[in-house]
């Protein structure tokens, strides 16, 4: 083992451009992979053709102490402390063995596999000088006789394929023919990206198992290899995480639109379901003649009416492409900055993306990587509801990118960022976003405008994650700096609220970076409201901008982060889990939507009448079973957790990863409902659903005010009223 510790690397200055986009300008690399034994293979697009190029590369590790036993390796002492040794190896196996050995010995180390390791060390990124439209993408969807690929009758009977070059093809025949023809089609067309809806949870694992059972290859890789399952990992969606198992295809990127649409919708919360058909309807690209079929009946329908199923499958492939067109450009343009593959960038959290850029910069400068600190508690954002109930003529003002703006304005960066990469990177993203957003607004060419919009959104997502990085489990984390940011944020929104109150405005809600308020007398109409927000914003420091963020005819304020807005066009926007939750039964959702509309119009009696009507329908059994169902996802915990025993009983025969529709029965069990709404022996638990109805109503209590209990009596009170009127007992 050669030791270069006597020749430490010399740290260099990192430019803003290099921090964001790396140190290589090589264009059109659409994928990069480890070589069979050593080195790497880059795939470079030249028009409609992709060529493979062998490139030299040595796998590497960063460690706090060099490995004692590491053959065929070299050690370089980096500047600084922490992970201060760079160890390079002749081949991937030696690097992997050394990493495992260091971890077993309790020595801090950092290393990556695959594209991230190569791109980070070489300073390259994928898709340089390419637009989203330049990448060749293929979509596919499989139709099967069953949901379990391990059974004899669980065969694939059709694959629908589309692409971004206008192809739309159905592959039918025997299962062996279908798998072989699909593999050949992928190899012949040679797409850079394969896209599917729930492709990690269903399509690819299903195809892999069926190919194995048939004893044939599923050679989808650019090197002719089969897909490979990775280790289970977590996909961050806002504050929640979703486990999934990725599938990698050599030389290509696999994107699952089922996962990506959940992150895309997280802030908006506009989707009630993440199913492909529901997304297509909600986003407005479902065909008018779109055929919908019950999933469990597709194979039987195919036998009697194959053309109907063919048309259904074609729509699935087309809608997957249109959905990917909408939701994946952000990840694509981030990949142009990230030292990582497109498929990894699409599922990696924003904090980890910032971390990858910092590590790349420090490695290039020959500097060590600090070891993350233990996080310390600090006060968070300021939130307050000052008024509940219905208000009219409401305006929303918020500070654009509050925390990033404060970090730039006050020079707040991690203390251990000795090379000063963090703030220049944030500043560069901010300036680029402003420029791209301005250009997109005035761009006459729709394709160019779409590119600029995707670009500015990719910047926005990263910008808003720089604060989270400070508080996260990363090498340059800094709880003190994060606490300074939130303290300044609290001071800022309170100063805005104070100025509004001083002017005679009615402040309704203060939340992190914005304020809902009723403007003072004399501020009438949108032009006045915009001018007034700009005037209030003059109290803020340079670089921190208060923006007009909407105006509404009415607002129903219930509690922090839970409210209803009515636009001047009459559209209702429900915000918060109290008013909009995918886990709520349909009867509850409909009650809430109608009740808040009545409350906004000043008719609480109508909302109370609706409450009693639904209670009476539940009591009499005059309800549709689908209105009482909830959708549950079957996971491994479904069958192992004692708390989920009822669901486990109902989900017998359902594959892990699938969904089941259930309702609560009067005997305490869960009844199963088919996708078409069919059930056997429908006997709902009336007491439970009346209780749920009351809990739905209770979500509105703060918005209704003191008269709530008389308008919306509890089930026991309803029972007493019914008994007094000679009506049958509710229970």
N, C-alpha and C positions, 0 to 999 in steps of 0.2 A: 504494500500500500504506500503510494507516494504521498509525502506530507508537504503541502505548499504553505504551511502556516507561517513560515519565515518570509513569505511574499504576500502579505495581505492585500486584498483588493483596495483600490482607491475610490472613494465615494465621489460621484459626479453630481452635477446639477441636473435636476429633472424638470423639463419644461412642462407647461400645462398640457400641450398636445400629447407629449409622450406619456404623461400620467393617465390620460384618458384613453388613448388609442394604441399605446405600445410603442415599440421602437423600430418596427419594420414597416415598410411601405409596400410590400409585395401584394399585388392585387389578386382577386378572383380565386382565392383558396376556399373551396366549398366544404372541405373536410380534411382532417389530419388524424392519423392513427399510428399507434406503435407498429414498428416493423415486426416481422415474425420472430426474430431473435434479438435484434438491436436496431438502433436508428429509428427512423419514422418514415411514413409514406404520406405525402401530401397529394390531394386531389384538386386539380386546378381546372376551372371551367374556361373553355375557349369557344364561345358561341354555344352551339348545341352539343359540343363534344367536351368530355372530361378526360384529362390525361392524368396518369399516376406518375409521381416523381419521388424517387428515393432521396431522402435528406438525412444528413448526419445529425445525430442527437445522442446525448448521454443522459440516461435517467439520473435523478438527483434526490438528495434529502437535505433538509436543514435540521441541525441538531445542536443541543447545548453542549454536547461532548462527542468527539469523534468515536465511531464504533471501534471496539477492540479488534474484532475479527471481521474484516470486510475485504475479501480478495478482489483484485481487479478494480480498485477504487482509488480516487485521489481526494485529498482534503484541502480546502482553502479556508483560511481564517478570515472572517469578515470583520468589518469595523463595528464597534459597539458590543453590547452584551445581549443576553437572551439566547436565541437560536443563532449562534455566532460561527458555526462551521457549515460550509457548503461541501457536501460529499457527492462526488459524481462517480458513476459506475459504467462498466462496459455494456451491461445488458440489463433488461428489466427484471429478470429473476433475482440477480444479486441485489438490486435496489430494494426489491420487495422483502427478501430475506433479512436484509440489514434493518429495514424499518420495523419488522416484527421483533427482531432481536433487541433493538433499542427500547421498544415499548415494553417488552417483557422485563427488561432491566430497570424500568422506571425512569429512563432518560427521555427528556422532552425532545420531540422531533416532529417534523412536518414534511409530508411528501404527498404526491398525488399520482394517480394513474391516468393513462390515456391522454386525451387531447389537452386537458388542463395542464398537465405536467409539461407537455411539449410546448404549447403556446406561451405559457408563463416564462419558461426559460429562454425561448427564442425571441420573445417580445413581439410575437405575431398575433394577429386576430383573423378570424374568418370573414369572408364576404367584403373585403376592402374594395371600395370603388364600385360596389354593386348596389342596385336598388332592390327592394323586396320583389318586384316583378321580374328581376333577372334570374331568380332562383327557380329551378325546375322542381315543382311539387306534385306529388301523386297522392290521391285519396283512395281508400278502399274500405269496404264494409262486407262482412261475411254473413251468410244466412245458413242456419244449421237446423238439423232435425231435433236437437235437444240442447239443453244448456250445460250438460256435463260431457266433456270430450273423452272421458275415460270409459264411457259405456259403448256397447256395440252399436246402438242405434243413434249415437250422437255425432253423426257425420255432417260434414260441410256439403251443402248441395248447390251453393252459388256464391260467387264473389263479384261484387260490383266495383268497378274501378273508373275513376275519372282523373284528369290532370289539368294543369294550368295551360296546356296547349290545345285544349278542345277535345281530348279523347273522352269517350264515355263507352264503356264496354262491360258486358256481362260474361262471366266465365261459368259454364255449366258442363255437365257430363258426370262421369264417375268421380268419386272423391279423389282418387289418385290423379286422374286427368286434370281436375280443377287445381290441385296443389301444384302440380308440375307446370301447368300453363301459367298460373299466377307467378310462380318463381321466374319462369322464362320471360314473362312480360316485364317484370321489374328489372331483370338484368338487361333486356334489350332496350328498354326505354331509358334506363339509367337515371332515375330521379335523384336529386340531392336530398329530398325530404319525403318521408312517408307520413301521411296524416290519417287519423281515424278518431272516431268518437268512442271513448272507452276502449281504446286500442290496447292499453296496458292491462286493463282489467278483464278483457274478454277476447278480442279478435286475435291478437298475436299469440297469447298463451294457448288458445284453442287450436290455432293452426299448427303450432309447434307440437302439441300433443298428438294431433291427428296425423301429422307427418311421421312422428315417431312410431305410432301404432301401425302405420302402413309400410314402415320400413323404407321411407324415401326421404331425400334431403329437402329442406326448405331453404334453398341456397339464395337468399335475398341480398347477401353482402356483396360489396364491390370486388371482393377477393374470392367470391363464390362460397363463402362460409354461411352457416346457419345463424339465425338470431340467437342471442345469448341473454338469459335472464340475469339481471343484477340483483343486488341485495335490497331488501325493503328499505325505503327511505321516506322521509316526511316531506310533504308539500305544504308550504305555508300559505294560508289564505287569510289575510288580515291577522287577527289574533289567534286564529285556530290553525291546526295542522291536520292534514289528511294523509294517512299512510298509503303508499303505492309501491309496486314492484316494477321498476323500469325494464324495458327490453331494448338491447342495443343491437343494431345492424351495422356491420363493419363498413365504414366509408359513407354511411348515410346518417340522417337524423330522423328520429321518430318523435312525432309530436302528437300528444293526446289532447284533442280539443275539449274533451269532457273535463279534464283538470284545468286547462288554461282558461276556460270560460268562467270558472268559479272565481279565479283571481280577478279576471276582467270585470266581473259583476260585483265584486265585494263592496266597493265604495258606493256604487249606484243602488244596489239592492233591488233592481228592477225585475229580475227573473224569479218566477215562482217555482220553476223546475229547471234542472240542468240537462234534461233529456234533449236529444237532437231536434225532435219535432217541435218541442215547446220553445227551444231557442230560435228555431227558424220562424215560428209564428211571431214570437215577441219582437225579434229584430226586423221582421217585415220582409224576409226573402223566401218564405214558403210559397210554393206554387199554388194557384187557386184550385187546381185539380189534384192537389197532393193526396195520395192514398195513404191511409193509416190503417194498420192491421195489428191485432193483438199478438204480442210477441210469441206466446206459447202456441198460437194456432197457425203461424206462417207456413210451417212445413205441410200441414194438412191442406191448407188453402192452395199451396203450390201444386199438390197432386190433382186438385179439381179445377183450378183456375190459374195456371202458371203465368199467364201474361200479366195478371193483376199483381202477382208477387214481383215479377220482373220490373214493372213500373215503380213499385214501392222501393225496390232496391236501387234503381236509378236515382230516385229522389234522395235517398240516403246519401249516396256518393256525392251528388251535386250540392246538397245542403252542407255536407262536411267541408267541401271546398269553400263555399260562401262564408261559412262560419269562421274558418281559418283565415280567409281574406280579411275579416273584420278584427279578429282578436289576437292574431300572432305578430303583426308588424312591430309592436313594441319590443317583443323579445328578439326579433330579427335585428333591429337597429342597436339593441343593447349588445348583441353578439359581436357587432363590429367594434365594440370597445372591450369586451371581456376576453381574457385569456381562457376561453372555454368553448366547448361545442355548442351548437344551436340547441340541441335537445337538452343539454344540461342547463343552459342559461334559462330556458323556458320553465324549469321547475326549481331553480335555485332562488332562495330569498335575496332581497335587495341588499341586506347587510353583508351577506357573503360575497355578493358581486363587488361591492366597494372594497371589501377585504382583499379580494383577488387582485384588484388594480393596485392597491397599496403594496402587497407582497411583490408583485411584478416590478414596481418601481424601485423598491428597496434592493431587490436581488440584482437588478440591472446596475444599480449604483454601488454594488459591492458592500452593502450594509446589512447588518444582522436584523432579525425580526424579533421584536419584544415578545415576552410571554404575557398572556392576558392577565389582568388583575382581577381579584375577587371584587365583584360589584358591591357597592355600598348604597343603602337606601337614600332617596332624596325626594323632595316634594315634587309632585307632578303638575299637570295642567290645571288651570282654573275653570271650573264649570259651576253654573248657578242658574236656576230658574227663578225669576223674580215675579212673574205673573203666570197664572194658569187660567184656563177658560178660553173663550173666543175673543180675538182681537181683529180689528179691521185695518186695512191700509198698512201692511207690514213690509218692512224693508230688511234685507240681509246685507250686512257689510262684513267683509273679512280681510285679514291681512294676508296678502299673497305669500305663500310659502313662509309662514311666520318664523319657524325655528331656523331654517336655513338662512333666511334674511338676517335674523339676529346674530347668527354665528358669523356671517360675513361682516355685518356692521360693527360688531364688537371684537372681531378677531378671535373667536373662540374655537380652539382646535385641541386635539389630544396633546397632552404635555409631552408624551414620548414620541411625537412626530418630529424627530430631530432634523429630518431632511425637508420639512415644510411642504409635504405633498398634499395633505388633506384639504386645506382651504383653497389652494390654487385649482385643485380638481373640482371642488364645489363651485368656485367662481366660474370656471370654464364651462361647466354644465349649465349654469344659470345664464350666462351670456349667450351661449349657443341656443338655449331654449327660447329666449326672448327674440333672437334673430330669426329662428325657424318659424316661430309663431307669427311674427310680423310678416314674413315672406308668404306664409301659407294663406293669410287673410287677403293678400292682394294678388295672389298667383292666378292667372286666367286659365292655365292648363290644368284640367282636373287631375291628371296623373301626377303632375309635379306637385300640386297642392296636397294630394293624398300622401305622397312621399314626405313632404315637409311636416304634415300633421303627425304621421307616424313617428318621425324623428323627434319632434318636440315632446310628444308623449313619452317616448323612451327616456328623454332627459328628465322629464318631470318626475317619473317614478323613482329614479335614482336620487335626484335632488332631495326629495322628501324623505329619503332613508338615511341621510347623513347624520341627523340627530339620533335616530335609533341605533346607529352604529356606536355612538359614544357610550350608550347604556347597555350594549349587547356583549355577548361572550366572544370578543374578538381581541387580537393582539394589541391594538391601539385603543382599547376601550378606556374611558375616563369618566367615572361617575361624578367627579367634581365639576368637570366641564359640562356634563349633561345637566347637573343641578343648576348651574349658572344660566343655562339656556331656558329652562322651565321657569326660573325665577323672573327673568326678563320677560318671558312670555306672559306670565301672570300680571306683571306690572303694565305691560302693553295693553292687554284687553281691558284691564280695570281702568286704565287711563281713557280708553275709548268710551267705555260705558259711562265714566264720570263726565266726560265732555258732552255726551248725548243727553244725560240727565240734566246737566246744567243748562242746556239749550231748551229744555222742555220736552224732550223725547221721552217715550215710555219704553224702557228697556224690558224686553220679555225674557230673553235667554242669553247668557254669556257662555260660550263653549270653546275653550282652547284658543282658537284664533279668530273667532267671529262673534258677531252680535246680531240678534233679531230685535228689531225695535219698531215702534210707531213714531214716525217723524213729527216734529212740532208743528203747531198751527202755522200756516203760511207756506209750508213745503208741500206743494200739490203737484202731482204728475211726475212722470219718469224723469224728465229733464231736470226739474227741481231736486228730485231725490238724488240723482247722480251728482249734481253740483254740491249738494249738502254733504254727501259722503266724502267727496274730494276735500271739502272745507274742513271736516272733522279730521281727516287724515293728515292735515298740516301740522298736527301736534307730534307726529311720529318722527323719529330720527331719519337722516338721509339713508336711503337704501332699504327702508321699511315702508311698504306701500299699502294703504287701505284701499280696497277695491269694492265697487258696487257689485253685489253678487246675486241680485234678484229682487223682485217686488211681487207682492201677493195680495189678492183681494182680502183674504182672511187667513187666520192661523188659529188652530186649536192647540193650545199648549197644555201638556199633561204632566210631564216630568222631564228631567234632563235627558236630552237626546231622543225624546219621544214626543212627536208632534205631527200635526196634519197641516199641510199648506194647500190653499186653494188658489190657483193661478187666475189671472184676469180672463183667461179663456175658459174657465170652469173646470180645469183638470185638477184632480186631487192627488197630492203626493203624501203618502204615509211613510213616516220615518220612525225607526226604532222597533225593537223586538216586541214591545207591548202591542203594537198595532199591526205588525207584519212579520210573521215567522213561518218558515216552510214546514215547521213541525206541527202547526195548528191544523185542526180538521177544517174542512171546507165550510161547514155550517158556521163555525166561529169566525172565519175570515169574512164571510159574507155579512154576518151580523155587524162586525166591526166597521166594514166599509160603509154599510148603509147607515149605521148609527152615527158615525162621525159626520156624514153628510147632513143628517138631520140636525146635529148639534151646531154645525157651522151655519146652517140656515136659521138658527134660533128656534128650533122646534124639538126641544128635549122630550115633549110628550109623545111625539111620533117615534122617537127612539125607544121610549118605554113601551109603547104599544107593540112595536116590532119584537121586543124582548119577550113580552107575554105571548105573542103569536107563536114564536119559535118554541117557547116552553110548552104551549098547548100541543103543538105538532109532535114534539118529542114524547110527550105523555101519551098521546093517542097512537103513536107509532106511525104517524103520517110523514115519514122522512125517507129519503133515498139513502141506501146504504153507503153510496159513494160520498155523501155529505158527512158521514161519520168516520170515514177511514183516514188513516194516516199512513204515510209511506215510511217503511223502515228498511235500512240497508243491512243485509246479512253479512256479518264479519265473523272472524274466528272467535271473537269474544261472545258472540250470540250463543254459541254452544258450550262455552266454558264458564260463563259467569252465572252464578246462582241468582243474581238479580234480574237476569234476562230469560228466566226459565219459560215464561209464558210465550215469549217470542220464539224461543228455540222450538217449542212444541208446534207452533204455527208454521215455522219455516222448514219443517222436515221436507227433504227433497229439493230444497232450493239451494243453488250453489252459492258459495261465498263470493261476495262482490255484487250479487244480484239484489234487486229490491223486491219487497213483498208488501202488499197492501192489507192492512188489518184493521179491525174494529173491536171494541170491547163488548163481550157478550154478557148476558145476565147471569151466567153460571161462573163468571170470573175468568174464563178463558178468552183467547183472542180468536176471532173468526177471520178467515182469509177471504179476500175479495179479488176476483180476477180483474185484469186490465179493462175488461168490457163492463165491469160493474156487477158481474154475476156472483152470487154467493149461495151457500146452502144453509137452510134453517136459520134465517135471519132473526135473531133475538137479541137486540141491543140492550145494554145495561142502562136503562132509563135514568136511574138515580145518578149514575156517574156523569151522563151527558148533561143533565140538568145542572149538576154541580159545575161542570165545565162551562156551560153557558153563563152561569153567574160569575165565574172567574173571568170570563171574557169581558163581561160588563164592568167588573171591578177595575179593569185596566183603564177605564174612562173616568173613574171616580173624581180624580183631581180636576179634570176638565169640566165635569158636570157641576161640581160644587156642593153646597150644603144639602140640596134636595135629592142627593143620589139615592139614599136608602128608601125613600118613598117611591121614587121612579122605578128603581130596579131592586125589588125585594128578593131576599135570599130564598132558596127553594123551600125551606121550612115555612116561611111566611106565605109563599105562594100556596102551599098546601093548606094552611089555615084559612086563607081567603077562599080557596076552592071548597073546603069543607063547609064554610059558612054560607056558601051559595048553593049547597046541595050538589056539588059536582063530585065525581068519583075521585077517590084518593089518588094523588099523583104517583104514589109508590105502591 
